[in-house]
Amino acid sequence: MLQEKRIAVVGLGLMGGSMAGALRMRQVCQEVIGIAHRPETAAQALERGLVDRATTDLAAGVSNADIVILATPVRTIIKLLHEIGRLVGPGCLIMDLGSTKTAIIQAMSALPDHVQPVGGHPMCGKETAGLEAAETTLYQDKLFLLVPGRQTGPRAMELACSLVQAIGAHPLILTPEEHDRLVAAVSHLPYLLAVALVATAEDLSVEDGRVWEIAASGFRDTSRLAASGVRMMLDILLTNRDAVQEMVKRAQNHLSRLAGLMAQGDEETLCRVLDAVQQRRKELFR
Amino acid sequence: MLQEKRIAVVGLGLMGGSMAGALRMRQVCQEVIGIAHRPETAAQALERGLVDRATTDLAAGVSNADIVILATPVRTIIKLLHEIGRLVGPGCLIMDLGSTKTAIIQAMSALPDHVQPVGGHPMCGKETAGLEAAETTLYQDKLFLLVPGRQTGPRAMELACSLVQAIGAHPLILTPEEHDRLVAAVSHLPYLLAVALVATAEDLSVEDGRVWEIAASGFRDTSRLAASGVRMMLDILLTNRDAVQEMVKRAQNHLSRLAGLMAQGDEETLCRVLDAVQQRRKELFR
């Protein structure tokens, strides 16, 4: 069924470029059309063999596509959703790769009845953005969250699942609210903790510049996400404010509790808390 | 000069085992003596060729050593410093590998005049502890902080520097106060942020267990330090309370500011803050 489809990917950055390349390399569908903002990006995607055809013209790129995948920052996805309904044919599946879902699913609910929207969010990425960083194996063995809209039918969900599986990923279906709270905890909070860490070291560097010399692998890993694309992260934070703020507050409470136990010298409780966390972390990633 | 020395390493875990092995592999000195708490550890270090000789008897192990390296958790180092002065010969250099320095340097100041103490702190490690994880290349190309005590002479510092260089590391000399503030920011704060992250996800897992399924590479890296040895970290936190608490407070302030900017929708300021942090992080680790 996927074999006969023409799939258009809008946005050829890390996620879109990798998606297009994976679809093409695995010969998942009939044709992969890439739509980029800049002509150089379109040319590069074609040159790298990530797409069958590339254009900077949205209307031309999506007009005869059976599936359209929106792979831009979240607020651009929302803008695209306002115009794409009238550019695609009846029965078209419209999926996105944005990292928040409530705002996107809301925008999807305004799409005309003749299209089928499905929210998507692959749980993979790198802190380097852009087509240069794209890899056709990016999605392989990764979790791919799928979020149906109010009007999404079972056949559209089935098609979305088979697309996810065709690129080697594993689908998991969530509601928009479940999605946004879960990713706030495991993805958006880590980003803000990484930012707060770098900002704290930056404070200290004013007194003593050697702080950057001393920063070693622990600092490197804990701060890795702070190098994420700012444009992408701004869209994520601003379209998932409530859940992110809740998780920040929870993390701050844990920090206050840890600092309080240190101040009181309550070694027994501190040890119990740190032990439980260590156990959990070891179970998660062996 | 190092060539003629007998070096005793007290504590054969990750750091001590790696130190002993590096000294021996690189043929830095005349003899490497390992002192372990448990006979099995002593036997294993000998079997792996990390030491020339191994014992569980502290007095016998250090009695004719020219250099003694204390490689245990911080509070055990402090205990050992109270008894080791009378076990070693005149002129002995006593160095440690503990992750905090103010409390250790204070304990070193009570050592008898006939020994030369130097605080040491190699900026490397892994979240897996124990002799099994020891590697003779652990210190290679890493920074090695050195902190002289009040009574430490220039010849002792020279000897400590040449030992550090002999295992492939780079010495950097700091005061105890400088040391403890700097490492609180780049090492102890990241640990507590990692702990707070895992604890927050644990909170959420009570409502929705899929949180652990969704945790991907960003969560993995940001939380890595939460798997650190609890015994070691407790000693670090409890002997560096003031600096750690200051850094936690600073990080919390940054988190509050970020959350505030999100709540106000002050995109311009938020973008400026995130951009500056991204730039810094990219400069640090390319």
Chai-1 contact restraints between the chains, C-beta under 6 A:
chainA,res_idxA,chainB,res_idxB,connection_type,confidence,min_distance_angstrom,max_distance_angstrom,comment,restraint_id
A,M123,B,A216,contact,1.0,0.0,6.0,A-B,restraint_1
A,L182,B,V211,contact,1.0,0.0,6.0,A-B,restraint_2
A,L182,B,I214,contact,1.0,0.0,6.0,A-B,restraint_3
A,A185,B,T200,contact,1.0,0.0,6.0,A-B,restraint_4
A,A185,B,A201,contact,1.0,0.0,6.0,A-B,restraint_5
A,A185,B,L204,contact,1.0,0.0,6.0,A-B,restraint_6
A,A185,B,V211,contact,1.0,0.0,6.0,A-B,restraint_7
A,V186,B,A201,contact,1.0,0.0,6.0,A-B,restraint_8
A,V186,B,I214,contact,1.0,0.0,6.0,A-B,restraint_9
A,V186,B,A215,contact,1.0,0.0,6.0,A-B,restraint_10
A,V186,B,F219,contact,1.0,0.0,6.0,A-B,restraint_11
A,S187,B,G218,contact,1.0,0.0,6.0,A-B,restraint_12
A,P190,B,L197,contact,1.0,0.0,6.0,A-B,restraint_13
A,P190,B,G218,contact,1.0,0.0,6.0,A-B,restraint_14
A,P190,B,F219,contact,1.0,0.0,6.0,A-B,restraint_15
A,P190,B,T222,contact,1.0,0.0,6.0,A-B,restraint_16
A,L192,B,L258,contact,1.0,0.0,6.0,A-B,restraint_17
A,L193,B,L193,contact,1.0,0.0,6.0,A-B,restraint_18
A,L193,B,L197,contact,1.0,0.0,6.0,A-B,restraint_19
A,V195,B,V277,contact,1.0,0.0,6.0,A-B,restraint_20
A,A196,B,A251,contact,1.0,0.0,6.0,A-B,restraint_21
A,A196,B,H254,contact,1.0,0.0,6.0,A-B,restraint_22
A,A196,B,L255,contact,1.0,0.0,6.0,A-B,restraint_23
A,L197,B,P190,contact,1.0,0.0,6.0,A-B,restraint_24
A,L197,B,L193,contact,1.0,0.0,6.0,A-B,restraint_25
A,V198,B,V277,contact,1.0,0.0,6.0,A-B,restraint_26
A,V198,B,R280,contact,1.0,0.0,6.0,A-B,restraint_27
A,V198,B,R281,contact,1.0,0.0,6.0,A-B,restraint_28
A,A199,B,H254,contact,1.0,0.0,6.0,A-B,restraint_29
A,A199,B,V277,contact,1.0,0.0,6.0,A-B,restraint_30
A,T200,B,A185,contact,1.0,0.0,6.0,A-B,restraint_31
A,T200,B,M247,contact,1.0,0.0,6.0,A-B,restraint_32
A,T200,B,R250,contact,1.0,0.0,6.0,A-B,restraint_33
A,T200,B,A251,contact,1.0,0.0,6.0,A-B,restraint_34
A,A201,B,A185,contact,1.0,0.0,6.0,A-B,restraint_35
A,A201,B,V186,contact,1.0,0.0,6.0,A-B,restraint_36
A,D203,B,R250,contact,1.0,0.0,6.0,A-B,restraint_37
A,L204,B,A185,contact,1.0,0.0,6.0,A-B,restraint_38
A,V211,B,L182,contact,1.0,0.0,6.0,A-B,restraint_39
A,V211,B,A185,contact,1.0,0.0,6.0,A-B,restraint_40
A,I214,B,M123,contact,1.0,0.0,6.0,A-B,restraint_41
A,I214,B,L182,contact,1.0,0.0,6.0,A-B,restraint_42
A,I214,B,V186,contact,1.0,0.0,6.0,A-B,restraint_43
A,A215,B,V186,contact,1.0,0.0,6.0,A-B,restraint_44
A,A216,B,M123,contact,1.0,0.0,6.0,A-B,restraint_45
A,G218,B,S187,contact,1.0,0.0,6.0,A-B,restraint_46
A,G218,B,P190,contact,1.0,0.0,6.0,A-B,restraint_47
A,G218,B,L225,contact,1.0,0.0,6.0,A-B,restraint_48
A,F219,B,V186,contact,1.0,0.0,6.0,A-B,restraint_49
A,F219,B,P190,contact,1.0,0.0,6.0,A-B,restraint_50
A,R220,B,F285,contact,1.0,0.0,6.0,A-B,restraint_51
A,D221,B,D221,contact,1.0,0.0,6.0,A-B,restraint_52
A,D221,B,R224,contact,1.0,0.0,6.0,A-B,restraint_53
A,T222,B,P190,contact,1.0,0.0,6.0,A-B,restraint_54
A,T222,B,T222,contact,1.0,0.0,6.0,A-B,restraint_55
A,S223,B,R281,contact,1.0,0.0,6.0,A-B,restraint_56
A,R224,B,D221,contact,1.0,0.0,6.0,A-B,restraint_57
A,L225,B,G218,contact,1.0,0.0,6.0,A-B,restraint_58
A,A226,B,V277,contact,1.0,0.0,6.0,A-B,restraint_59
A,A226,B,R281,contact,1.0,0.0,6.0,A-B,restraint_60
A,A227,B,Q278,contact,1.0,0.0,6.0,A-B,restraint_61
A,A227,B,R281,contact,1.0,0.0,6.0,A-B,restraint_62
A,A227,B,K282,contact,1.0,0.0,6.0,A-B,restraint_63
A,V230,B,L274,contact,1.0,0.0,6.0,A-B,restraint_64
A,V230,B,D275,contact,1.0,0.0,6.0,A-B,restraint_65
A,V230,B,Q278,contact,1.0,0.0,6.0,A-B,restraint_66
A,L234,B,C271,contact,1.0,0.0,6.0,A-B,restraint_67
A,L237,B,M262,contact,1.0,0.0,6.0,A-B,restraint_68
A,R241,B,M262,contact,1.0,0.0,6.0,A-B,restraint_69
A,Q245,B,A259,contact,1.0,0.0,6.0,A-B,restraint_70
A,M247,B,T200,contact,1.0,0.0,6.0,A-B,restraint_71
A,V248,B,L255,contact,1.0,0.0,6.0,A-B,restraint_72
A,V248,B,A259,contact,1.0,0.0,6.0,A-B,restraint_73
A,R250,B,T200,contact,1.0,0.0,6.0,A-B,restraint_74
A,R250,B,D203,contact,1.0,0.0,6.0,A-B,restraint_75
A,A251,B,A196,contact,1.0,0.0,6.0,A-B,restraint_76
A,A251,B,T200,contact,1.0,0.0,6.0,A-B,restraint_77
A,Q252,B,Q252,contact,1.0,0.0,6.0,A-B,restraint_78
A,Q252,B,L255,contact,1.0,0.0,6.0,A-B,restraint_79
A,H254,B,A196,contact,1.0,0.0,6.0,A-B,restraint_80
A,H254,B,A199,contact,1.0,0.0,6.0,A-B,restraint_81
A,L255,B,A196,contact,1.0,0.0,6.0,A-B,restraint_82
A,L255,B,V248,contact,1.0,0.0,6.0,A-B,restraint_83
A,L255,B,Q252,contact,1.0,0.0,6.0,A-B,restraint_84
A,L258,B,L192,contact,1.0,0.0,6.0,A-B,restraint_85
A,A259,B,Q245,contact,1.0,0.0,6.0,A-B,restraint_86
A,A259,B,V248,contact,1.0,0.0,6.0,A-B,restraint_87
A,M262,B,L237,contact,1.0,0.0,6.0,A-B,restraint_88
A,M262,B,R241,contact,1.0,0.0,6.0,A-B,restraint_89
A,C271,B,L234,contact,1.0,0.0,6.0,A-B,restraint_90
A,L274,B,V230,contact,1.0,0.0,6.0,A-B,restraint_91
A,D275,B,V230,contact,1.0,0.0,6.0,A-B,restraint_92
A,V277,B,V195,contact,1.0,0.0,6.0,A-B,restraint_93
A,V277,B,V198,contact,1.0,0.0,6.0,A-B,restraint_94
A,V277,B,A199,contact,1.0,0.0,6.0,A-B,restraint_95
A,V277,B,A226,contact,1.0,0.0,6.0,A-B,restraint_96
A,Q278,B,A227,contact,1.0,0.0,6.0,A-B,restraint_97
A,Q278,B,V230,contact,1.0,0.0,6.0,A-B,restraint_98
A,R280,B,V198,contact,1.0,0.0,6.0,A-B,restraint_99
A,R281,B,V198,contact,1.0,0.0,6.0,A-B,restraint_100
A,R281,B,S223,contact,1.0,0.0,6.0,A-B,restraint_101
A,R281,B,A226,contact,1.0,0.0,6.0,A-B,restraint_102
A,R281,B,A227,contact,1.0,0.0,6.0,A-B,restraint_103
A,K282,B,A227,contact,1.0,0.0,6.0,A-B,restraint_104
A,F285,B,R220,contact,1.0,0.0,6.0,A-B,restraint_105
